[in-house]
Each structure stands twice: as C-alpha cells, then as structure tokens.
Amino acid sequence: MSVYDNQTLLIIGAGGQDAFLLAQKYANSRNQIIGVRNPHSQIAFPQKFSQNKYYNKVFSLDLASWPTCIDFLDSIKPNRIIHAAAVHANSSIMNSFATMNLERIRMTSIQIVEHVLSWQSKNTYCKSLFLNSSQIFGESQGVVDSNYPHFPQNQYAKHKSLAFILIKDFQSLGIDARSAILFPHTSPFSTKQFLFQEIAKQICIEQSSPKVIRLVNSLKSLDISDARDMACWLYDFFESDSFGLNCVFGSGKLFKIRDIIFDALEMMNRQDFRIEDIAPEETRTCRASTAEMLRFLPEWRIGRLPSLTLVDIIRFFSKQI
C-alpha cells in the first residue's frame, strides 16, 4: 500500500477531552487511529471513559524531541495529523500557571508544531490540524475571526499566537496545515477542572442552607459551547476540500455565567441555590464570527445550549462522589 492510500490518523495529546472526542468522531472512517501522550503528563482521564477506546495504539512519546518526532512519523506515515495537546489551566490561575510551566508550554505549542510541519513539508500527502485558543485575542470584545489582531495576556496565549504565525508561514509554502482557534468549550469528558466542573462540584457537595455557589464573577458573559459539538465542527472543517484554512470556532453568542447556572438548576428542579460573587462586574469577552464558520462550513449550526452541557456535567459529577 502506498502512502497515498494510507488512512492513518495521528492525534497528539491523546489524554485530553478534545483528542478523545475527535478520535470518537473518526472511529469509523480511518484504518487506524494512533494517539500520542506526553510521557510526563499526570492528567487522569475520567474513569467512566476509556481514553484508549477509539485508538488502535497509544504511545507515550516526547515529540518535542526532533529525532523522536521525525523517526516516529516516518515509522507510521500518517496522512492526517491533529495536534490537540495543550498545557493550560483554569483562566483564573492561568498567569501563574503559565509562568511555572513556561518550558512545557513552549515545547508543546511551538516545538512540536514546528517538527510536525517540517516533516509534513517533505511528506505532502499528509495534512494537519492544529488546535489553537481564543486566548490569543486577549481582552478583545465584539466579533472576531481568524484574521483579527492578537493581544495575548499570558505566556500560554503568547506561545499560541507564535504557533499560529508559524503555521501561516508553512501555509504560504503550500502545506495543507489548518488552524482552528477554539473558544471555551467543555463537556463531561473534560480532564481538567475548568469553570463548569467547578460549578458542578459545588452544586453536588454543597450542604449548607441556603445553598451557595461561590464564584469570582458570575456576571461575566462569554462565548462557550459543548466540546462534543466542537468535535463535529472540527471534523467537518478538517475533512473539507478547501486547502490550508484558519477559522475560529465557538457558539458565536455570549452567555452570562449566572444565567447558565440558573437555567441548568431550573432544568433539574434545583432552585435552592444562590450565587455569591467575589468580584461581581458586568464584563464581556469576544465571540466567534459565525460568518467565518459559515464560510468554511455552510452547514454549521449552533449546538447544545451551555445550560444543557452544565446539566450533563453536574449529573456526571454526582455519580463520581
């Protein structure tokens, strides 16, 4: 079989939510799906879900090492590569986290990307997808697309911005490499304790009367979507016939955190909670351009409401305690 007939998908970051959901999405369309985990990662996937379920094999490799990465890619010769690995944390601690993990962020966001693209430039039958972050837009407001200026506020976002520029350089050489700039998204499959997981934990363990949910600022409005919908959008984007694209992905709408919580509680007939904010302030983030998403994915439609996602996470968390 020639390399042009090879139907091997490589997913980098196989221990994470996005990688798991993309592997699930590809399960019926690839001859084999190979995952790579960082050998130094301590992230534990939720026990209810088998992280290896959709992979033919998962390797623990440091792809930030040039010889390791190139030798590995030469050995499996994938015709699809998805870089879904990321070193990040809850936004409330992102600045301090990024400072303490700067080298890991650099290796994951820059070195692995450069190694993959360099290999791909010599193996042009392969195409690649790199997951980026809306954090590159910083504190911007309004509608943004992939051409919007970057205003990164922490080291993680700065390195993601540099990765985006690097990918565009390879795109200009005719390499089919694609950047997907993802707005916040979550699901019960998340391996990390982000906003919805923190809310779900408080709802499930709160025993006081009246019951209280404590947050930094529930008045903040943000573009947030379900990671299961995000995986579907990314699949369609990557498998489209267009060449070398960059696109933002999100709901294209702003949802106030407080409204999401009370809508979810109402769905569960739980109206015995109040919210206590540490620093309440009406703030808004930017949101993804629906025009750009529709240009690349004419069938794009907004997915689950965030309140439904939160209900799923609460129900999942309640079974774990």
SEZABA-20777 format. One line per 10 residues: number of its first residue (from 1); their letters; for each residue x, y, z of C-alpha. Coordinates in steps of 0.05 Angstrom, whole numbers, plus 32768, in hexadecimal, padded with zeros to 4 digits. Example, Ala and Ser with C-alpha at 12.3 -4.5 7.8 and 13.67 -1.06 7.14 Angstrom:
residues 2
1) AS) 80F6,7FA6,809C; 8111,7FEB,808F
end
This chain:
residues 321
1) MSVYDNQTLL) 8000,8000,8000; 801C,8044,7FED; 801E,807E,801E; 7FE6,809F,7FF5; 7FB8,8065,8006; 7FCB,8065,8050; 7F90,8078,807C; 7FB5,8084,80BD; 7FA0,80BD,80EB; 7FD2,80D4,8120
11) IIGAGGQDAF) 7FB5,80FB,815B; 7FE8,811E,8187; 7FCE,812A,81CE; 7FA9,80E9,81D3; 7F9B,80F1,821D; 7F6D,812E,8215; 7F24,813C,8209; 7F2A,8158,81C2; 7F57,811F,81AB; 7F27,80EB,81C8
21) LLAQKYANSR) 7EEA,8109,81A7; 7F0E,8111,8164; 7F25,80C8,8167; 7EDD,80B4,8174; 7EC6,80DD,8139; 7EFA,80BD,810B; 7EF1,8076,8125; 7ECA,805D,80E9; 7EF0,8081,80B2; 7F3A,8070,80BD
31) NQIIGVRNPH) 7F60,802F,80B4; 7F84,803F,80F5; 7F87,8076,8128; 7FC8,807F,814E; 7FCD,80AA,818C; 8009,80CA,81AD; 800B,80DF,81F6; 803F,8109,8218; 8068,80D7,8242; 806C,810B,827A
41) SQIAFPQKFS) 8021,811B,827D; 7FFE,810D,82BF; 7FB8,8119,82A4; 7F87,80E1,82B4; 7F4E,80D5,8285; 7F09,80CD,82A6; 7F04,8084,82BB; 7EBF,807C,829A; 7EDF,8086,8255; 7F17,805B,8238
51) QNKYYNKVFS) 7F48,808C,8219; 7F63,8055,81EC; 7F1F,803E,81D4; 7F24,805C,818E; 7F6F,8054,8183; 7F91,801A,8163; 7FCE,802C,818C; 7FE4,8063,81BB; 802E,8074,81C3; 804F,809D,81FB
61) LDLASWPTCI) 8082,80C7,81D5; 80A4,810A,81DB; 8097,8127,8196; 80BA,8167,81AA; 80F9,813F,819D; 810B,8146,8154; 8126,8100,8148; 80EE,80DF,816F; 80B9,8105,8149; 80D6,80FB,8103
71) DFLDSIKPNR) 80E7,80B2,810E; 80A1,80A4,8129; 807E,80C8,80EF; 80AA,80A3,80BD; 8096,8061,80DD; 804A,806B,80DA; 8045,809A,809E; 8002,80B9,80B1; 7FD9,80DD,807C; 7FB4,8105,80B2
81) IIHAAAVHAN) 7FD3,8126,80F0; 7FAB,814A,8125; 7FD2,8170,815A; 7FA2,8175,8195; 7FD5,8178,81CD; 7FD5,81B5,81FA; 7FF5,81C9,823C; 7FC3,81F8,825D; 7F97,8201,829A; 7F5A,8225,82B4
91) SSIMNSFATM) 7F5A,826D,829C; 7F59,8287,82E4; 7F9F,826A,82F0; 7FBA,826C,82A8; 7FEE,82A2,82B3; 8010,827F,82ED; 8008,823A,82CD; 8027,8252,828C; 8063,8271,82B1; 8071,822F,82D5
101) NLERIRMTSI) 8067,8204,8297; 8087,8231,8262; 80B6,81FC,8246; 807F,81C8,823F; 8053,81FB,821D; 808A,820E,81ED; 8099,81C6,81DB; 8050,81B4,81D0; 803A,81F3,81AC; 8078,8201,8182
111) QIVEHVLSWQ) 80AA,81C8,817E; 8079,8190,816F; 8055,81BC,813C; 8096,81CD,8119; 80AC,8184,8118; 806A,816C,80FC; 8068,81A2,80C6; 80B0,8195,80B2; 80A1,814B,80AA; 8061,815B,8084
121) SKNTYCKSLF) 8087,8189,8054; 80AD,814B,803C; 806F,811E,803E; 803B,8147,8019; 8008,810F,8016; 7FFA,8120,805F; 7FCF,8159,8079; 7FCD,8175,80C0; 7F9F,8198,80F0; 7FB8,81C1,812B
131) LNSSQIFGES) 7F89,81D5,8163; 7F95,821C,817B; 7F73,8247,81B0; 7F48,8285,81B1; 7F76,829D,81E9; 7FA1,82B9,81B1; 7F6D,82F1,81AB; 7F78,8306,81F3; 7F43,8336,820E; 7F27,8348,81CA
141) QGVVDSNYPH) 7EDC,8351,81C4; 7EAA,8348,818C; 7EAD,8318,8152; 7EF1,82FC,813E; 7F09,82CE,8106; 7F4B,82AD,80F7; 7F67,82EE,80D9; 7F5A,8316,8118; 7F98,8334,813A; 7FB5,830F,8175
151) FPQNQYAKHK) 7FBA,832D,81BB; 7FD3,82F3,81E6; 7FD2,8301,8231; 7FFB,82C5,824B; 8034,8298,8235; 8005,8261,821E; 7FE0,8290,81F0; 8022,82AF,81D7; 803C,826B,81C3; 7FFA,8259,81A2
161) SLAFILIKDF) 7FFF,829A,817A; 8046,8288,8164; 802E,8243,814F; 7FF8,8262,8125; 802B,828E,8101; 8058,8251,80F7; 8020,8229,80D7; 800F,8263,80A9; 8057,8264,8092; 8053,821B,807E
171) QSLGIDARSA) 800F,8226,805E; 8030,825A,8031; 805E,8222,8018; 8022,81FA,8001; 801D,81CB,803D; 7FD6,81B5,804E; 7FDA,81C9,8097; 7F9C,81E5,80BA; 7F92,820D,80F9; 7F51,8209,8121
181) ILFPHTSPFS) 7F4C,8241,8154; 7F1F,8224,818A; 7EF4,824D,81B9; 7EE6,822F,81FE; 7EC4,81EB,81FA; 7EB8,81B3,822C; 7E93,8172,8239; 7E91,8139,826B; 7ECF,811F,8247; 7EFB,8158,825F
191) TKQFLFQEIA) 7F3B,8140,8282; 7F44,8182,82A6; 7F1E,81AB,82D9; 7F06,81E6,82B0; 7ECB,8215,82BF; 7E92,81E4,82B4; 7EB5,81AD,82DB; 7EC0,81DC,8315; 7E77,81F0,8314; 7E60,81A8,8310
201) KQICIEQSSP) 7E8C,8194,834B; 7E6F,81CB,8376; 7E27,81B9,8364; 7E33,816F,8373; 7E57,8177,83B6; 7E36,81B6,83D3; 7E12,81A5,8414; 7E05,81E9,8433; 7DC1,820A,8437; 7DB5,8233,840E
211) KVIRLVNSLK) 7DE3,8212,83DC; 7E18,8240,83BE; 7E41,823E,837E; 7E80,8268,8387; 7EA0,8286,8348; 7ED0,82BE,8337; 7E9E,82E0,8308; 7E5D,82C0,82F0; 7E4C,8300,82CA; 7E80,82F2,8295
221) SLDISDARDM) 7E65,82E2,824F; 7E8D,82B4,8222; 7E89,828A,81E3; 7E87,8242,81FC; 7E70,8202,81DA; 7E6D,81B7,81E3; 7EAD,8191,81D2; 7E84,815B,81B1; 7E69,818D,817F; 7EAF,81AA,8178
231) ACWLYDFFES) 7ECA,8166,8162; 7E94,8162,812C; 7EA6,81A7,8112; 7EF0,8197,8112; 7EE5,8155,80ED; 7EBE,8178,80B6; 7EF2,81B0,80B2; 7F2D,8180,80AD; 7F0B,8153,807A; 7EF3,818C,804D
241) DSFGLNCVFG) 7F12,8191,8008; 7F2D,81D7,8014; 7F78,81DE,801C; 7F9F,81FB,8056; 7F69,821F,807D; 7F65,8246,80BE; 7F23,824E,80E2; 7F06,8261,8126; 7ED6,8230,8147; 7EA3,8240,817D
251) SGKLFKIRDI) 7E5A,824C,8188; 7E5E,8292,816B; 7E33,82AA,81A5; 7E40,82C5,81EB; 7E23,82A2,8227; 7E23,82BF,826D; 7E3F,828D,82A0; 7E08,829D,82D3; 7DD2,828F,829F; 7DF1,824D,828A
261) IFDALEMMNR) 7DF3,8236,82D3; 7DAB,8248,82E3; 7D91,822B,82A1; 7DB5,81EA,82B1; 7D9A,81E8,82F8; 7D53,81F5,82DF; 7D59,81BB,82AE; 7D6C,818F,82EA; 7D36,81AB,8317; 7D6C,81C5,8345
271) QDFRIEDIAP) 7D59,820C,8359; 7D77,820A,839F; 7DB9,822D,838C; 7DD1,8274,838C; 7E12,828F,836D; 7E46,82B3,8395; 7E78,82DB,836C; 7EBD,82EF,8384; 7EC4,8328,8351; 7E83,8332,832B
281) EETRTCRAST) 7E8B,835C,82EC; 7E64,835E,82AB; 7E9A,8349,8279; 7E9A,832B,8233; 7ECC,8304,820A; 7ED1,8302,81BF; 7EA9,82CE,8198; 7EB6,82A3,815B; 7EA1,82BC,8116; 7E67,8293,80FD
291) AEMLRFLPEW) 7E73,82B1,80B8; 7EB9,8291,80B6; 7E9F,824E,80CF; 7E67,824E,809B; 7E98,8260,8064; 7EC2,8222,8072; 7E88,81F6,808B; 7E48,820A,8067; 7E21,81D7,8091; 7E3B,81F3,80D3
301) RIGRLPSLTL) 7E07,81FA,8109; 7E0C,820D,8152; 7E0B,81D0,817F; 7DF4,81C2,81C6; 7DE3,81FC,81F3; 7E19,8204,822A; 7DE4,81F7,825F; 7DD8,81B1,8242; 7E22,81A4,8243; 7E26,81B9,828C
311) VDIIRFFSKQ) 7DEC,818A,829D; 7E12,8151,827E; 7E51,8162,82A5; 7E2A,8168,82E6; 7E0A,8124,82DB; 7E4D,8105,82C9; 7E6F,8124,8307; 7E37,810D,8335; 7E46,80C4,8322; 7E8F,80CC,8334
321) I) 7E85,80E0,837D
end
